[in-house]
Amino acid sequence: MRIIIEVITPGNGKTYELTLDDKLTVGAAKEKITEEIRSFENGCIGFDEGAALFAPVSRSRLPDNRNLRKAGVRSGHKLFLL
């Protein structure tokens, strides 16, 4: 199922709206998110290898090996990429 989420990147103070498949693992989603943000910003933004997705709803770091649905991510949620 496709979900629409907002990803907040405190490093540049921006929010991005993205559509992802809820079957993606958090690790794969993180890669897709960073690729899309880099594309949107014309490659002018970098991310650490150890960047993590945090969900304010659960107040926790999302485990890279779980899929988004099992990690509790739903359409309309906001995630932080740190």
All heavy atoms as a GROMACS GRO file, in nm:
protein
  636
    1MET      N    1   0.085  -0.117   0.000
    1MET     CA    2   0.000   0.000   0.000
    1MET      C    3   0.090   0.124   0.000
    1MET      O    4   0.192   0.127   0.067
    1MET     CB    5  -0.089   0.001   0.125
    1MET     CG    6  -0.169   0.128   0.136
    1MET     SD    7  -0.254   0.151   0.294
    1MET     CE    8  -0.371   0.021   0.291
    2ARG      N    9   0.051   0.224  -0.074
    2ARG     CA   10   0.126   0.350  -0.080
    2ARG      C   11   0.084   0.438   0.037
    2ARG      O   12  -0.033   0.447   0.072
    2ARG     CB   13   0.097   0.424  -0.211
    2ARG     CG   14   0.130   0.344  -0.335
    2ARG     CD   15   0.272   0.304  -0.345
    2ARG     NE   16   0.347   0.395  -0.428
    2ARG     CZ   17   0.478   0.392  -0.438
    2ARG    NH1   18   0.548   0.307  -0.370
    2ARG    NH2   19   0.541   0.475  -0.515
    3ILE      N   20   0.185   0.501   0.098
    3ILE     CA   21   0.158   0.595   0.207
    3ILE      C   22   0.225   0.727   0.175
    3ILE      O   23   0.327   0.731   0.107
    3ILE     CB   24   0.206   0.541   0.344
    3ILE    CG1   25   0.356   0.510   0.342
    3ILE    CG2   26   0.126   0.420   0.386
    3ILE    CD1   27   0.414   0.475   0.477
    4ILE      N   28   0.165   0.833   0.222
    4ILE     CA   29   0.222   0.967   0.205
    4ILE      C   30   0.268   1.012   0.342
    4ILE      O   31   0.190   1.012   0.438
    4ILE     CB   32   0.118   1.065   0.147
    4ILE    CG1   33   0.072   1.016   0.010
    4ILE    CG2   34   0.176   1.205   0.140
    4ILE    CD1   35  -0.045   1.093  -0.047
    5ILE      N   36   0.397   1.047   0.350
    5ILE     CA   37   0.453   1.092   0.478
    5ILE      C   38   0.524   1.225   0.459
    5ILE      O   39   0.557   1.264   0.347
    5ILE     CB   40   0.553   0.988   0.534
    5ILE    CG1   41   0.668   0.965   0.436
    5ILE    CG2   42   0.484   0.859   0.571
    5ILE    CD1   43   0.784   0.888   0.493
    6GLU      N   44   0.546   1.293   0.569
    6GLU     CA   45   0.627   1.413   0.570
    6GLU      C   46   0.758   1.378   0.637
    6GLU      O   47   0.759   1.314   0.743
    6GLU     CB   48   0.560   1.526   0.647
    6GLU     CG   49   0.446   1.589   0.574
    6GLU     CD   50   0.389   1.709   0.649
    6GLU    OE1   51   0.463   1.777   0.722
    6GLU    OE2   52   0.269   1.732   0.635
    7VAL      N   53   0.868   1.416   0.574
    7VAL     CA   54   1.000   1.393   0.632
    7VAL      C   55   1.060   1.528   0.664
    7VAL      O   56   1.070   1.615   0.578
    7VAL     CB   57   1.091   1.314   0.534
    7VAL    CG1   58   1.230   1.298   0.594
    7VAL    CG2   59   1.030   1.180   0.501
    8ILE      N   60   1.099   1.544   0.789
    8ILE     CA   61   1.156   1.670   0.836
    8ILE      C   62   1.306   1.649   0.851
    8ILE      O   63   1.350   1.552   0.914
    8ILE     CB   64   1.093   1.711   0.970
    8ILE    CG1   65   0.941   1.725   0.951
    8ILE    CG2   66   1.155   1.839   1.024
    8ILE    CD1   67   0.861   1.718   1.078
    9THR      N   68   1.384   1.740   0.793
    9THR     CA   69   1.529   1.734   0.805
    9THR      C   70   1.574   1.858   0.882
    9THR      O   71   1.593   1.965   0.824
    9THR     CB   72   1.597   1.727   0.667
    9THR    OG1   73   1.552   1.837   0.588
    9THR    CG2   74   1.565   1.598   0.595
   10PRO      N   75   1.592   1.844   1.013
   10PRO     CA   76   1.629   1.959   1.095
   10PRO      C   77   1.759   2.026   1.051
   10PRO      O   78   1.777   2.145   1.072
   10PRO     CB   79   1.644   1.899   1.236
   10PRO     CG   80   1.559   1.778   1.234
   10PRO     CD   81   1.570   1.724   1.094
   11GLY      N   82   1.848   1.951   0.986
   11GLY     CA   83   1.976   2.008   0.941
   11GLY      C   84   1.960   2.125   0.846
   11GLY      O   85   2.038   2.218   0.848
   12ASN      N   86   1.856   2.120   0.762
   12ASN     CA   87   1.833   2.233   0.670
   12ASN      C   88   1.699   2.301   0.695
   12ASN      O   89   1.661   2.392   0.622
   12ASN     CB   90   1.846   2.189   0.523
   12ASN     CG   91   1.735   2.096   0.478
   12ASN    OD1   92   1.649   2.055   0.555
   12ASN    ND2   93   1.736   2.063   0.350
   13GLY      N   94   1.627   2.254   0.796
   13GLY     CA   95   1.502   2.319   0.834
   13GLY      C   96   1.389   2.302   0.734
   13GLY      O   97   1.298   2.384   0.729
   14LYS      N   98   1.393   2.195   0.655
   14LYS     CA   99   1.290   2.176   0.553
   14LYS      C  100   1.207   2.051   0.581
   14LYS      O  101   1.250   1.960   0.650
   14LYS     CB  102   1.354   2.164   0.414
   14LYS     CG  103   1.416   2.293   0.365
   14LYS     CD  104   1.460   2.280   0.223
   14LYS     CE  105   1.515   2.412   0.173
   14LYS     NZ  106   1.557   2.402   0.032
   15THR      N  107   1.088   2.050   0.520
   15THR     CA  108   0.997   1.936   0.528
   15THR      C  109   0.966   1.892   0.385
   15THR      O  110   0.941   1.975   0.298
   15THR     CB  111   0.867   1.975   0.600
   15THR    OG1  112   0.899   2.019   0.732
   15THR    CG2  113   0.771   1.859   0.609
   16TYR      N  114   0.968   1.763   0.362
   16TYR     CA  115   0.941   1.706   0.230
   16TYR      C  116   0.825   1.609   0.240
   16TYR      O  117   0.816   1.531   0.334
   16TYR     CB  118   1.065   1.631   0.178
   16TYR     CG  119   1.189   1.715   0.176
   16TYR    CD1  120   1.272   1.723   0.287
   16TYR    CD2  121   1.224   1.787   0.063
   16TYR    CE1  122   1.387   1.801   0.286
   16TYR    CE2  123   1.339   1.866   0.060
   16TYR     CZ  124   1.419   1.872   0.173
   16TYR     OH  125   1.533   1.950   0.171
   17GLU      N  126   0.737   1.612   0.141
   17GLU     CA  127   0.626   1.518   0.135
   17GLU      C  128   0.662   1.411   0.033
   17GLU      O  129   0.692   1.442  -0.082
   17GLU     CB  130   0.497   1.588   0.096
   17GLU     CG  131   0.376   1.495   0.104
   17GLU     CD  132   0.246   1.568   0.078
   17GLU    OE1  133   0.201   1.640   0.168
   17GLU    OE2  134   0.193   1.552  -0.033
   18LEU      N  135   0.659   1.285   0.077
   18LEU     CA  136   0.699   1.175  -0.008
   18LEU      C  137   0.594   1.064  -0.007
   18LEU      O  138   0.523   1.047   0.092
   18LEU     CB  139   0.832   1.117   0.040
   18LEU     CG  140   0.949   1.214   0.047
   18LEU    CD1  141   1.064   1.153   0.124
   18LEU    CD2  142   0.994   1.251  -0.093
   19THR      N  143   0.590   0.989  -0.115
   19THR     CA  144   0.503   0.872  -0.124
   19THR      C  145   0.592   0.748  -0.126
   19THR      O  146   0.684   0.739  -0.208
   19THR     CB  147   0.418   0.878  -0.252
   19THR    OG1  148   0.341   0.998  -0.251
   19THR    CG2  149   0.326   0.758  -0.262
   20LEU      N  150   0.565   0.656  -0.035
   20LEU     CA  151   0.644   0.534  -0.023
   20LEU      C  152   0.553   0.412  -0.015
   20LEU      O  153   0.436   0.425   0.019
   20LEU     CB  154   0.730   0.538   0.104
   20LEU     CG  155   0.832   0.651   0.116
   20LEU    CD1  156   0.892   0.651   0.255
   20LEU    CD2  157   0.941   0.635   0.011
   21ASP      N  158   0.610   0.296  -0.041
   21ASP     CA  159   0.538   0.170  -0.024
   21ASP      C  160   0.557   0.127   0.121
   21ASP      O  161   0.670   0.122   0.170
   21ASP     CB  162   0.596   0.066  -0.119
   21ASP     CG  163   0.518  -0.064  -0.120
   21ASP    OD1  164   0.463  -0.101  -0.014
   21ASP    OD2  165   0.511  -0.127  -0.225
   22ASP      N  166   0.449   0.094   0.191
   22ASP     CA  167   0.461   0.060   0.333
   22ASP      C  168   0.527  -0.076   0.356
   22ASP      O  169   0.556  -0.114   0.468
   22ASP     CB  170   0.326   0.067   0.404
   22ASP     CG  171   0.227  -0.040   0.363
   22ASP    OD1  172   0.252  -0.113   0.265
   22ASP    OD2  173   0.123  -0.052   0.430
   23LYS      N  174   0.558  -0.149   0.247
   23LYS     CA  175   0.629  -0.277   0.260
   23LYS      C  176   0.780  -0.260   0.257
   23LYS      O  177   0.854  -0.355   0.284
   23LYS     CB  178   0.585  -0.372   0.150
   23LYS     CG  179   0.440  -0.415   0.164
   23LYS     CD  180   0.398  -0.504   0.051
   23LYS     CE  181   0.249  -0.532   0.064
   23LYS     NZ  182   0.189  -0.575  -0.060
   24LEU      N  183   0.828  -0.139   0.225
   24LEU     CA  184   0.972  -0.113   0.227
   24LEU      C  185   1.024  -0.127   0.369
   24LEU      O  186   0.957  -0.088   0.465
   24LEU     CB  187   1.001   0.030   0.181
   24LEU     CG  188   0.998   0.064   0.034
   24LEU    CD1  189   1.020   0.213   0.014
   24LEU    CD2  190   1.104  -0.014  -0.041
   25THR      N  191   1.146  -0.178   0.382
   25THR     CA  192   1.208  -0.176   0.514
   25THR      C  193   1.244  -0.031   0.546
   25THR      O  194   1.256   0.052   0.454
   25THR     CB  195   1.336  -0.261   0.521
   25THR    OG1  196   1.432  -0.205   0.432
   25THR    CG2  197   1.309  -0.407   0.491
   26VAL      N  198   1.260  -0.002   0.672
   26VAL     CA  199   1.298   0.134   0.712
   26VAL      C  200   1.431   0.171   0.648
   26VAL      O  201   1.449   0.283   0.599
   26VAL     CB  202   1.304   0.145   0.866
   26VAL    CG1  203   1.364   0.278   0.909
   26VAL    CG2  204   1.164   0.128   0.925
   27GLY      N  205   1.525   0.076   0.642
   27GLY     CA  206   1.654   0.102   0.579
   27GLY      C  207   1.641   0.138   0.432
   27GLY      O  208   1.702   0.233   0.384
   28ALA      N  209   1.559   0.062   0.359
   28ALA     CA  210   1.536   0.091   0.216
   28ALA      C  211   1.461   0.223   0.199
   28ALA      O  212   1.490   0.300   0.107
   28ALA     CB  213   1.460  -0.023   0.150
   29ALA      N  214   1.366   0.250   0.288
   29ALA     CA  215   1.292   0.376   0.282
   29ALA      C  216   1.385   0.493   0.306
   29ALA      O  217   1.376   0.596   0.239
   29ALA     CB  218   1.179   0.375   0.384
   30LYS      N  219   1.478   0.477   0.400
   30LYS     CA  220   1.574   0.583   0.430
   30LYS      C  221   1.659   0.614   0.307
   30LYS      O  222   1.682   0.731   0.275
   30LYS     CB  223   1.660   0.538   0.548
   30LYS     CG  224   1.749   0.642   0.604
   30LYS     CD  225   1.813   0.598   0.736
   30LYS     CE  226   1.868   0.459   0.731
   30LYS     NZ  227   1.935   0.418   0.855
   31GLU      N  228   1.703   0.508   0.236
   31GLU     CA  229   1.780   0.529   0.113
   31GLU      C  230   1.697   0.602   0.008
   31GLU      O  231   1.745   0.695  -0.057
   31GLU     CB  232   1.827   0.395   0.057
   31GLU     CG  233   1.937   0.331   0.138
   31GLU     CD  234   1.979   0.196   0.082
   31GLU    OE1  235   1.957   0.170  -0.039
   31GLU    OE2  236   2.032   0.116   0.161
   32LYS      N  237   1.572   0.561  -0.011
   32LYS     CA  238   1.484   0.625  -0.109
   32LYS      C  239   1.459   0.770  -0.071
   32LYS      O  240   1.462   0.859  -0.156
   32LYS     CB  241   1.353   0.549  -0.120
   32LYS     CG  242   1.260   0.606  -0.225
   32LYS     CD  243   1.154   0.506  -0.263
   32LYS     CE  244   1.057   0.558  -0.365
   32LYS     NZ  245   1.114   0.605  -0.488
   33ILE      N  246   1.436   0.796   0.057
   33ILE     CA  247   1.411   0.932   0.105
   33ILE      C  248   1.533   1.020   0.078
   33ILE      O  249   1.519   1.130   0.024
   33ILE     CB  250   1.376   0.931   0.255
   33ILE    CG1  251   1.237   0.871   0.276
   33ILE    CG2  252   1.384   1.072   0.314
   33ILE    CD1  253   1.206   0.834   0.421
   34THR      N  254   1.653   0.972   0.112
   34THR     CA  255   1.772   1.054   0.090
   34THR      C  256   1.796   1.079  -0.058
   34THR      O  257   1.834   1.189  -0.097
   34THR     CB  258   1.896   0.992   0.157
   34THR    OG1  259   1.917   0.860   0.109
   34THR    CG2  260   1.884   0.992   0.308
   35GLU      N  261   1.770   0.978  -0.144
   35GLU     CA  262   1.784   0.997  -0.288
   35GLU      C  263   1.688   1.104  -0.339
   35GLU      O  264   1.727   1.191  -0.419
   35GLU     CB  265   1.756   0.866  -0.362
   35GLU     CG  266   1.864   0.763  -0.352
   35GLU     CD  267   1.822   0.630  -0.413
   35GLU    OE1  268   1.720   0.624  -0.487
   35GLU    OE2  269   1.893   0.531  -0.388
   36GLU      N  270   1.562   1.096  -0.296
   36GLU     CA  271   1.463   1.194  -0.344
   36GLU      C  272   1.494   1.335  -0.294
   36GLU      O  273   1.479   1.432  -0.368
   36GLU     CB  274   1.323   1.150  -0.303
   36GLU     CG  275   1.277   1.028  -0.382
   36GLU     CD  276   1.128   1.003  -0.371
   36GLU    OE1  277   1.050   1.099  -0.355
   36GLU    OE2  278   1.090   0.885  -0.381
   37ILE      N  279   1.539   1.347  -0.170
   37ILE     CA  280   1.574   1.479  -0.118
   37ILE      C  281   1.695   1.535  -0.192
   37ILE      O  282   1.696   1.652  -0.230
   37ILE     CB  283   1.597   1.475   0.035
   37ILE    CG1  284   1.464   1.447   0.106
   37ILE    CG2  285   1.658   1.606   0.083
   37ILE    CD1  286   1.477   1.425   0.256
   38ARG      N  287   1.797   1.451  -0.215
   38ARG     CA  288   1.914   1.497  -0.291
   38ARG      C  289   1.873   1.542  -0.431
   38ARG      O  290   1.922   1.644  -0.481
   38ARG     CB  291   2.018   1.386  -0.302
   38ARG     CG  292   2.100   1.371  -0.178
   38ARG     CD  293   2.216   1.274  -0.202
   38ARG     NE  294   2.285   1.254  -0.077
   38ARG     CZ  295   2.299   1.136  -0.017
   38ARG    NH1  296   2.248   1.028  -0.072
   38ARG    NH2  297   2.363   1.127   0.096
   39SER      N  298   1.784   1.467  -0.495
   39SER     CA  299   1.737   1.504  -0.628
   39SER      C  300   1.664   1.637  -0.623
   39SER      O  301   1.687   1.725  -0.707
   39SER     CB  302   1.645   1.394  -0.682
   39SER     OG  303   1.589   1.433  -0.804
   40PHE      N  304   1.576   1.653  -0.526
   40PHE     CA  305   1.499   1.777  -0.512
   40PHE      C  306   1.591   1.896  -0.485
   40PHE      O  307   1.567   2.005  -0.535
   40PHE     CB  308   1.397   1.762  -0.398
   40PHE     CG  309   1.312   1.884  -0.378
   40PHE    CD1  310   1.206   1.910  -0.463
   40PHE    CD2  311   1.338   1.973  -0.275
   40PHE    CE1  312   1.127   2.023  -0.447
   40PHE    CE2  313   1.259   2.086  -0.257
   40PHE     CZ  314   1.154   2.110  -0.344
   41GLU      N  315   1.697   1.874  -0.408
   41GLU     CA  316   1.790   1.982  -0.371
   41GLU      C  317   1.909   1.990  -0.467
   41GLU      O  318   2.009   2.055  -0.436
   41GLU     CB  319   1.841   1.961  -0.227
   41GLU     CG  320   1.733   1.967  -0.121
   41GLU     CD  321   1.670   2.105  -0.106
   41GLU    OE1  322   1.732   2.206  -0.150
   41GLU    OE2  323   1.559   2.112  -0.051
   42ASN      N  324   1.899   1.924  -0.583
   42ASN     CA  325   2.005   1.925  -0.685
   42ASN      C  326   2.139   1.878  -0.629
   42ASN      O  327   2.244   1.932  -0.663
   42ASN     CB  328   2.019   2.064  -0.747
   42ASN     CG  329   1.896   2.104  -0.823
   42ASN    OD1  330   1.839   2.025  -0.896
   42ASN    ND2  331   1.852   2.228  -0.804
   43GLY      N  332   2.135   1.778  -0.540
   43GLY     CA  333   2.257   1.720  -0.485
   43GLY      C  334   2.327   1.803  -0.381
   43GLY      O  335   2.436   1.770  -0.337
   44CYS      N  336   2.266   1.914  -0.343
   44CYS     CA  337   2.330   2.008  -0.250
   44CYS      C  338   2.302   1.979  -0.103
   44CYS      O  339   2.299   2.070  -0.022
   44CYS     CB  340   2.289   2.150  -0.284
   44CYS     SG  341   2.344   2.203  -0.446
   45ILE      N  342   2.279   1.854  -0.070
   45ILE     CA  343   2.258   1.818   0.070
   45ILE      C  344   2.319   1.681   0.091
   45ILE      O  345   2.314   1.595   0.004
   45ILE     CB  346   2.107   1.818   0.106
   45ILE    CG1  347   2.088   1.802   0.256
   45ILE    CG2  348   2.030   1.715   0.028
   45ILE    CD1  349   1.945   1.828   0.304
   46GLY      N  350   2.382   1.663   0.204
   46GLY     CA  351   2.446   1.535   0.234
   46GLY      C  352   2.386   1.474   0.359
   46GLY      O  353   2.330   1.545   0.444
   47PHE      N  354   2.397   1.344   0.369
   47PHE     CA  355   2.348   1.272   0.487
   47PHE      C  356   2.458   1.180   0.536
   47PHE      O  357   2.531   1.122   0.456
   47PHE     CB  358   2.223   1.190   0.452
   47PHE     CG  359   2.106   1.273   0.412
   47PHE    CD1  360   2.074   1.291   0.279
   47PHE    CD2  361   2.027   1.335   0.508
   47PHE    CE1  362   1.966   1.368   0.241
   47PHE    CE2  363   1.920   1.413   0.471
   47PHE     CZ  364   1.889   1.430   0.338
   48ASP      N  365   2.468   1.165   0.666
   48ASP     CA  366   2.564   1.073   0.725
   48ASP      C  367   2.525   0.929   0.695
   48ASP      O  368   2.407   0.899   0.682
   48ASP     CB  369   2.570   1.090   0.878
   48ASP     CG  370   2.631   1.222   0.919
   48ASP    OD1  371   2.709   1.279   0.840
   48ASP    OD2  372   2.603   1.267   1.031
   49GLU      N  373   2.625   0.843   0.689
   49GLU     CA  374   2.599   0.700   0.670
   49GLU      C  375   2.509   0.647   0.782
   49GLU      O  376   2.427   0.560   0.760
   49GLU     CB  377   2.730   0.622   0.669
   49GLU     CG  378   2.814   0.646   0.546
   49GLU     CD  379   2.762   0.574   0.424
   49GLU    OE1  380   2.711   0.462   0.438
   49GLU    OE2  381   2.774   0.631   0.315
   50GLY      N  382   2.525   0.700   0.900
   50GLY     CA  383   2.448   0.652   1.015
   50GLY      C  384   2.318   0.727   1.037
   50GLY      O  385   2.262   0.723   1.147
   51ALA      N  386   2.268   0.796   0.934
   51ALA     CA  387   2.143   0.871   0.948
   51ALA      C  388   2.032   0.775   0.991
   51ALA      O  389   2.030   0.658   0.955
   51ALA     CB  390   2.106   0.938   0.817
   52ALA      N  391   1.940   0.827   1.070
   52ALA     CA  392   1.832   0.743   1.123
   52ALA      C  393   1.699   0.814   1.104
   52ALA      O  394   1.692   0.936   1.100
   52ALA     CB  395   1.855   0.714   1.270
   53LEU      N  396   1.593   0.734   1.094
   53LEU     CA  397   1.457   0.786   1.089
   53LEU      C  398   1.397   0.775   1.228
   53LEU      O  399   1.406   0.670   1.292
   53LEU     CB  400   1.371   0.707   0.991
   53LEU     CG  401   1.387   0.740   0.844
   53LEU    CD1  402   1.303   0.644   0.760
   53LEU    CD2  403   1.347   0.883   0.814
   54PHE      N  404   1.339   0.884   1.275
   54PHE     CA  405   1.273   0.886   1.404
   54PHE      C  406   1.126   0.917   1.384
   54PHE      O  407   1.090   0.999   1.300
   54PHE     CB  408   1.334   0.993   1.495
   54PHE     CG  409   1.468   0.956   1.548
   54PHE    CD1  410   1.582   0.977   1.474
   54PHE    CD2  411   1.479   0.897   1.673
   54PHE    CE1  412   1.707   0.942   1.522
   54PHE    CE2  413   1.604   0.860   1.723
   54PHE     CZ  414   1.718   0.883   1.647
   55ALA      N  415   1.042   0.852   1.461
   55ALA     CA  416   0.898   0.875   1.456
   55ALA      C  417   0.855   0.947   1.583
   55ALA      O  418   0.865   0.891   1.692
   55ALA     CB  419   0.823   0.743   1.443
   56PRO      N  420   0.809   1.072   1.570
   56PRO     CA  421   0.764   1.145   1.688
   56PRO      C  422   0.646   1.079   1.758
   56PRO      O  423   0.631   1.089   1.878
   56PRO     CB  424   0.725   1.283   1.636
   56PRO     CG  425   0.770   1.290   1.496
   56PRO     CD  426   0.801   1.152   1.450
   57VAL      N  427   0.564   1.006   1.681
   57VAL     CA  428   0.446   0.940   1.739
   57VAL      C  429   0.490   0.839   1.846
   57VAL      O  430   0.435   0.834   1.955
   57VAL     CB  431   0.364   0.869   1.628
   57VAL    CG1  432   0.255   0.782   1.687
   57VAL    CG2  433   0.305   0.972   1.534
   58SER      N  434   0.592   0.759   1.815
   58SER     CA  435   0.640   0.658   1.910
   58SER      C  436   0.760   0.707   1.990
   58SER      O  437   0.806   0.638   2.080
   58SER     CB  438   0.677   0.529   1.837
   58SER     OG  439   0.784   0.554   1.747
   59ARG      N  440   0.810   0.825   1.954
   59ARG     CA  441   0.928   0.884   2.019
   59ARG      C  442   1.048   0.789   2.017
   59ARG      O  443   1.118   0.774   2.116
   59ARG     CB  444   0.896   0.925   2.162
   59ARG     CG  445   0.795   1.034   2.169
   59ARG     CD  446   0.772   1.075   2.310
   59ARG     NE  447   0.675   1.183   2.312
   59ARG     CZ  448   0.629   1.236   2.421
   59ARG    NH1  449   0.669   1.193   2.538
   59ARG    NH2  450   0.542   1.333   2.415
   60SER      N  451   1.067   0.724   1.902
   60SER     CA  452   1.177   0.629   1.894
   60SER      C  453   1.238   0.626   1.755
   60SER      O  454   1.178   0.668   1.657
   60SER     CB  455   1.128   0.489   1.932
   60SER     OG  456   1.033   0.444   1.839
   61ARG      N  457   1.360   0.571   1.754
   61ARG     CA  458   1.428   0.546   1.627
   61ARG      C  459   1.364   0.424   1.564
   61ARG      O  460   1.338   0.324   1.631
   61ARG     CB  461   1.576   0.520   1.654
   61ARG     CG  462   1.654   0.489   1.531
   61ARG     CD  463   1.797   0.459   1.566
   61ARG     NE  464   1.868   0.424   1.445
   61ARG     CZ  465   1.997   0.432   1.433
   61ARG    NH1  466   2.072   0.471   1.533
   61ARG    NH2  467   2.054   0.398   1.319
   62LEU      N  468   1.337   0.431   1.434
   62LEU     CA  469   1.277   0.318   1.364
   62LEU      C  470   1.385   0.218   1.327
   62LEU      O  471   1.488   0.256   1.270
   62LEU     CB  472   1.202   0.366   1.239
   62LEU     CG  473   1.088   0.463   1.264
   62LEU    CD1  474   1.031   0.510   1.131
   62LEU    CD2  475   0.980   0.400   1.349
   63PRO      N  476   1.366   0.089   1.357
   63PRO     CA  477   1.468  -0.013   1.326
   63PRO      C  478   1.477  -0.036   1.175
   63PRO      O  479   1.376  -0.055   1.108
   63PRO     CB  480   1.418  -0.137   1.399
   63PRO     CG  481   1.273  -0.114   1.424
   63PRO     CD  482   1.249   0.033   1.425
   64ASP      N  483   1.599  -0.035   1.123
   64ASP     CA  484   1.622  -0.047   0.979
   64ASP      C  485   1.568  -0.176   0.918
   64ASP      O  486   1.536  -0.180   0.800
   64ASP     CB  487   1.772  -0.037   0.947
   64ASP     CG  488   1.823   0.106   0.954
   64ASP    OD1  489   1.741   0.200   0.957
   64ASP    OD2  490   1.947   0.123   0.955
   65ASN      N  491   1.558  -0.283   0.996
   65ASN     CA  492   1.520  -0.412   0.940
   65ASN      C  493   1.369  -0.438   0.939
   65ASN      O  494   1.324  -0.537   0.884
   65ASN     CB  495   1.590  -0.525   1.014
   65ASN     CG  496   1.556  -0.529   1.162
   65ASN    OD1  497   1.502  -0.432   1.216
   65ASN    ND2  498   1.590  -0.638   1.228
   66ARG      N  499   1.288  -0.351   0.996
   66ARG     CA  500   1.142  -0.368   0.994
   66ARG      C  501   1.084  -0.292   0.876
   66ARG      O  502   1.136  -0.190   0.834
   66ARG     CB  503   1.079  -0.312   1.121
   66ARG     CG  504   1.117  -0.392   1.243
   66ARG     CD  505   1.044  -0.340   1.360
   66ARG     NE  506   0.943  -0.440   1.393
   66ARG     CZ  507   0.855  -0.425   1.487
   66ARG    NH1  508   0.851  -0.314   1.558
   66ARG    NH2  509   0.768  -0.519   1.513
   67ASN      N  510   0.970  -0.343   0.824
   67ASN     CA  511   0.908  -0.265   0.718
   67ASN      C  512   0.829  -0.149   0.781
   67ASN      O  513   0.803  -0.149   0.902
   67ASN     CB  514   0.825  -0.350   0.622
   67ASN     CG  515   0.700  -0.409   0.680
   67ASN    OD1  516   0.635  -0.349   0.766
   67ASN    ND2  517   0.662  -0.525   0.633
   68LEU      N  518   0.797  -0.051   0.698
   68LEU     CA  519   0.732   0.070   0.750
   68LEU      C  520   0.601   0.039   0.821
   68LEU      O  521   0.573   0.094   0.928
   68LEU     CB  522   0.708   0.170   0.637
   68LEU     CG  523   0.833   0.231   0.575
   68LEU    CD1  524   0.797   0.311   0.451
   68LEU    CD2  525   0.907   0.318   0.675
   69ARG      N  526   0.523  -0.053   0.764
   69ARG     CA  527   0.394  -0.087   0.825
   69ARG      C  528   0.413  -0.147   0.964
   69ARG      O  529   0.348  -0.107   1.060
   69ARG     CB  530   0.318  -0.184   0.735
   69ARG     CG  531   0.180  -0.219   0.786
   69ARG     CD  532   0.103  -0.305   0.689
   69ARG     NE  533   0.188  -0.363   0.586
   69ARG     CZ  534   0.176  -0.482   0.536
   69ARG    NH1  535   0.081  -0.562   0.577
   69ARG    NH2  536   0.256  -0.527   0.442
   70LYS      N  537   0.504  -0.243   0.977
   70LYS     CA  538   0.529  -0.307   1.106
   70LYS      C  539   0.595  -0.212   1.206
   70LYS      O  540   0.584  -0.231   1.326
   70LYS     CB  541   0.612  -0.433   1.089
   70LYS     CG  542   0.533  -0.545   1.026
   70LYS     CD  543   0.612  -0.672   1.018
   70LYS     CE  544   0.528  -0.780   0.954
   70LYS     NZ  545   0.601  -0.904   0.936
   71ALA      N  546   0.661  -0.110   1.154
   71ALA     CA  547   0.722  -0.009   1.241
   71ALA      C  548   0.619   0.095   1.286
   71ALA      O  549   0.649   0.186   1.362
   71ALA     CB  550   0.838   0.059   1.171
   72GLY      N  551   0.495   0.081   1.235
   72GLY     CA  552   0.387   0.170   1.277
   72GLY      C  553   0.372   0.297   1.197
   72GLY      O  554   0.299   0.388   1.236
   73VAL      N  555   0.441   0.306   1.082
   73VAL     CA  556   0.434   0.427   0.999
   73VAL      C  557   0.309   0.419   0.912
   73VAL      O  558   0.286   0.321   0.842
   73VAL     CB  559   0.560   0.441   0.912
   73VAL    CG1  560   0.549   0.564   0.822
   73VAL    CG2  561   0.685   0.449   0.999
   74ARG      N  562   0.228   0.522   0.918
   74ARG     CA  563   0.104   0.529   0.842
   74ARG      C  564   0.101   0.658   0.759
   74ARG      O  565   0.174   0.753   0.786
   74ARG     CB  566  -0.018   0.530   0.936
   74ARG     CG  567  -0.026   0.413   1.031
   74ARG     CD  568  -0.064   0.284   0.958
   74ARG     NE  569  -0.077   0.172   1.049
   74ARG     CZ  570   0.017   0.081   1.072
   74ARG    NH1  571   0.133   0.089   1.013
   74ARG    NH2  572  -0.005  -0.019   1.155
   75SER      N  573   0.013   0.660   0.663
   75SER     CA  574  -0.005   0.779   0.580
   75SER      C  575  -0.039   0.898   0.670
   75SER      O  576  -0.118   0.886   0.762
   75SER     CB  577  -0.117   0.755   0.479
   75SER     OG  578  -0.094   0.825   0.361
   76GLY      N  579   0.026   1.009   0.643
   76GLY     CA  580   0.002   1.130   0.722
   76GLY      C  581   0.102   1.149   0.836
   76GLY      O  582   0.105   1.256   0.896
   77HIS      N  583   0.182   1.047   0.865
   77HIS     CA  584   0.279   1.058   0.973
   77HIS      C  585   0.394   1.149   0.933
   77HIS      O  586   0.426   1.164   0.815
   77HIS     CB  587   0.336   0.922   1.011
   77HIS     CG  588   0.245   0.844   1.100
   77HIS    ND1  589   0.280   0.722   1.152
   77HIS    CD2  590   0.123   0.870   1.150
   77HIS    CE1  591   0.183   0.676   1.228
   77HIS    NE2  592   0.084   0.764   1.228
   78LYS      N  593   0.458   1.206   1.033
   78LYS     CA  594   0.579   1.284   1.014
   78LYS      C  595   0.696   1.204   1.070
   78LYS      O  596   0.686   1.143   1.175
   78LYS     CB  597   0.571   1.417   1.088
   78LYS     CG  598   0.466   1.509   1.030
   78LYS     CD  599   0.461   1.639   1.105
   78LYS     CE  600   0.350   1.724   1.046
   78LYS     NZ  601   0.341   1.854   1.109
   79LEU      N  602   0.806   1.204   0.994
   79LEU     CA  603   0.928   1.137   1.038
   79LEU      C  604   1.042   1.238   1.035
   79LEU      O  605   1.041   1.331   0.954
   79LEU     CB  606   0.962   1.020   0.944
   79LEU     CG  607   0.857   0.910   0.929
   79LEU    CD1  608   0.906   0.807   0.828
   79LEU    CD2  609   0.828   0.844   1.061
   80PHE      N  610   1.137   1.219   1.124
   80PHE     CA  611   1.257   1.302   1.126
   80PHE      C  612   1.374   1.222   1.074
   80PHE      O  613   1.395   1.108   1.115
   80PHE     CB  614   1.288   1.349   1.270
   80PHE     CG  615   1.192   1.450   1.321
   80PHE    CD1  616   1.079   1.412   1.389
   80PHE    CD2  617   1.217   1.584   1.301
   80PHE    CE1  618   0.989   1.506   1.437
   80PHE    CE2  619   1.128   1.679   1.350
   80PHE     CZ  620   1.015   1.641   1.417
   81LEU      N  621   1.451   1.280   0.981
   81LEU     CA  622   1.571   1.218   0.930
   81LEU      C  623   1.690   1.289   0.992
   81LEU      O  624   1.713   1.407   0.966
   81LEU     CB  625   1.576   1.227   0.778
   81LEU     CG  626   1.697   1.163   0.710
   81LEU    CD1  627   1.700   1.012   0.736
   81LEU    CD2  628   1.695   1.189   0.560
   82LEU      N  629   1.758   1.219   1.082
   82LEU     CA  630   1.872   1.278   1.154
   82LEU      C  631   1.999   1.202   1.128
   82LEU      O  632   2.000   1.085   1.112
   82LEU     CB  633   1.844   1.276   1.305
   82LEU     CG  634   1.717   1.346   1.350
   82LEU    CD1  635   1.692   1.319   1.497
   82LEU    CD2  636   1.728   1.495   1.327
   0.00000   0.00000   0.00000
